[in-house]
Amino acid sequence: MREQLARTLGEVFWTDLRAHVARDAVILVAADLDLLDVGEAIASNDTATVEAWIADGKLTKPTAEELSRWPLQLELRFMSLVVQPFVLVRRPASPPPS
C-alpha cells in the first residue's frame, strides 16, 4: 500500500488544491508527521491513530484565514498525498515573501 500511495506524493501549487478545498477534502498534516504514515493510517481505516492525531491537532482542516490568504500567494506550494477521497497536504513552513 505504501508504494501505491507514494506514487501520488508530490508538490502542488495552491491552485491545484482549490477544487479539493471546495469539496472539503483537504486535510492539513502537521510537520512532525510523515505524509505516507498518515496516508497508510487513513487508507487502512486505523481509526484510533487517526483520531489521536485529530485530537492532538496534527490533522486539521484549513482555517478560514488560511483559505483567504493562500490564494494571494501565487507561488505557494504544498507537499500533497492523495488518499481518496482526501488530499493530505503539508502546511507551508512559512509564508513566502510578499
Contacts in CASP RR format, 6 or more apart in sequence:
PFRMAT RR
TARGET T0000
AUTHOR 0000-0000-0000
METHOD contacts of the structure
MODEL  1
MREQLARTLGEVFWTDLRAHVARDAVILVAADLDLLDVGEAIASNDTATV
EAWIADGKLTKPTAEELSRWPLQLELRFMSLVVQPFVLVRRPASPPPS
1 40 0 8 1.000
1 43 0 8 1.000
1 44 0 8 1.000
2 36 0 8 1.000
2 40 0 8 1.000
5 36 0 8 1.000
5 39 0 8 1.000
5 40 0 8 1.000
5 43 0 8 1.000
5 81 0 8 1.000
5 83 0 8 1.000
6 36 0 8 1.000
8 81 0 8 1.000
8 82 0 8 1.000
8 83 0 8 1.000
9 35 0 8 1.000
9 36 0 8 1.000
9 79 0 8 1.000
9 80 0 8 1.000
9 81 0 8 1.000
10 79 0 8 1.000
10 80 0 8 1.000
10 81 0 8 1.000
11 77 0 8 1.000
11 78 0 8 1.000
11 79 0 8 1.000
11 80 0 8 1.000
12 77 0 8 1.000
12 78 0 8 1.000
12 80 0 8 1.000
12 89 0 8 1.000
13 75 0 8 1.000
13 76 0 8 1.000
13 77 0 8 1.000
13 78 0 8 1.000
14 70 0 8 1.000
14 71 0 8 1.000
14 73 0 8 1.000
14 74 0 8 1.000
14 76 0 8 1.000
14 77 0 8 1.000
14 78 0 8 1.000
16 80 0 8 1.000
17 26 0 8 1.000
17 78 0 8 1.000
17 80 0 8 1.000
17 87 0 8 1.000
17 89 0 8 1.000
18 71 0 8 1.000
20 26 0 8 1.000
20 87 0 8 1.000
21 62 0 8 1.000
21 67 0 8 1.000
23 85 0 8 1.000
24 61 0 8 1.000
25 85 0 8 1.000
25 86 0 8 1.000
25 87 0 8 1.000
26 61 0 8 1.000
26 62 0 8 1.000
26 86 0 8 1.000
26 87 0 8 1.000
26 89 0 8 1.000
27 59 0 8 1.000
27 60 0 8 1.000
27 61 0 8 1.000
27 86 0 8 1.000
27 87 0 8 1.000
27 88 0 8 1.000
27 89 0 8 1.000
28 59 0 8 1.000
28 60 0 8 1.000
28 61 0 8 1.000
28 62 0 8 1.000
28 89 0 8 1.000
28 90 0 8 1.000
28 91 0 8 1.000
29 35 0 8 1.000
29 38 0 8 1.000
29 58 0 8 1.000
29 59 0 8 1.000
29 88 0 8 1.000
29 89 0 8 1.000
29 90 0 8 1.000
29 91 0 8 1.000
30 53 0 8 1.000
30 57 0 8 1.000
30 58 0 8 1.000
30 59 0 8 1.000
30 91 0 8 1.000
31 90 0 8 1.000
31 91 0 8 1.000
31 93 0 8 1.000
32 58 0 8 1.000
33 53 0 8 1.000
33 58 0 8 1.000
33 59 0 8 1.000
35 79 0 8 1.000
35 80 0 8 1.000
35 81 0 8 1.000
35 88 0 8 1.000
35 90 0 8 1.000
36 81 0 8 1.000
38 50 0 8 1.000
38 53 0 8 1.000
38 59 0 8 1.000
38 81 0 8 1.000
38 88 0 8 1.000
39 81 0 8 1.000
39 83 0 8 1.000
39 88 0 8 1.000
40 46 0 8 1.000
41 49 0 8 1.000
41 50 0 8 1.000
41 53 0 8 1.000
42 50 0 8 1.000
42 83 0 8 1.000
42 86 0 8 1.000
42 88 0 8 1.000
43 83 0 8 1.000
50 59 0 8 1.000
53 59 0 8 1.000
54 60 0 8 1.000
62 70 0 8 1.000
69 95 0 8 1.000
70 76 0 8 1.000
73 95 0 8 1.000
73 96 0 8 1.000
73 98 0 8 1.000
75 96 0 8 1.000
76 92 0 8 1.000
76 95 0 8 1.000
76 96 0 8 1.000
77 92 0 8 1.000
78 89 0 8 1.000
78 90 0 8 1.000
78 91 0 8 1.000
78 92 0 8 1.000
79 89 0 8 1.000
79 90 0 8 1.000
80 87 0 8 1.000
80 88 0 8 1.000
80 89 0 8 1.000
80 90 0 8 1.000
81 87 0 8 1.000
81 88 0 8 1.000
81 89 0 8 1.000
82 88 0 8 1.000
END
